[in-house]
């Protein structure tokens, strides 16, 4: 089945533009400031797959000079409307040709690779990201864990899609973002933990650290499975040999 990016849709982009960090999404971003402080030197950041600018604005609040890029024009338009002073740019799929070599200290890809369907395109995109990264720079790749498509969550539901349980690497899976007004399922591509290292290796990258954030009882959310199953995986990557 051909893959169509859920976010290249006007109505879905409108709904997504209102989304900040509710519930399960909070866990995706909670630990990023400490991760950046531990691994990143310098302030130039590229937000790859910025969507409506949520992650780019997050980076700017942390003091980064951030540029947001996306392949979906609908998303870029809303990012620019929400943040007129921000730097948001439309790019072709996997093409960072408008940027020079070694421009950035950090590239953040938050959920971006959930929507890149093939190993070849993943490798191509990571290779381009690596090219624009300084030698001592870091890539932070935040992805959905395979478990997120098999359970219920504070901000997501998958109970209507039992077929997700049998999905293999590269298969399409569906998930409803319950925090959105638009309740149509998002279509993602599942990519298990054990399959990412090969992608990284082929792109000349290696893993520095991996984090799997869990919810805490003291946090102001009604967690469902978040305290025992990590919905996200955060990989910190570097260029091989650096």
JOKA-V473973 format. One line per field, one symbol per residue. phi: phi as a letter, one per 40 degrees, with the letter a starting at -180 (. if undefined). psi: psi as a letter, one per 30 degrees, with the letter a starting at -180 (. if undefined). A space follows every 10 residues. Layout:
# JOKA-V473973
phi=???
psi=???
This chain:
# JOKA-V473973
phi=.ccbcdccac cccccccccb bcfdcdccbd ccdcccccbb bhbcbbccgc fcgdcccdcc ccgccbbbba ccccccdccc ccadccbbbc bcdgbbccbc cfcbcabbbc gdccbbcbcc ccccccccdc ccccdccbbb bcbccdcccb bcacbabbcc bccdcbcbdg ccbbabcccc ccccccbbbc acdcccdccc dccgbaccab bbcbcbcccc bccbbccbbc cbbbbbbbcd gb
psi=kkkkjefike eeeeeeffkc hkcefefefe feeeeeeefk klfkkkjjhf bggeeeeeee fggkjkkkkl fjeeeeeeee efiffljkkk lljgjhffkl khfkfkkkjj feffgjflee eeeeeeeeee egkleglkkj jjlklfffgf llleglkgff iffefgklkf lklkkkjffk ejgkkkjlkk jleffeeeee efghllkelk kikllkffkh likdffffkk flkjkkllkk f.
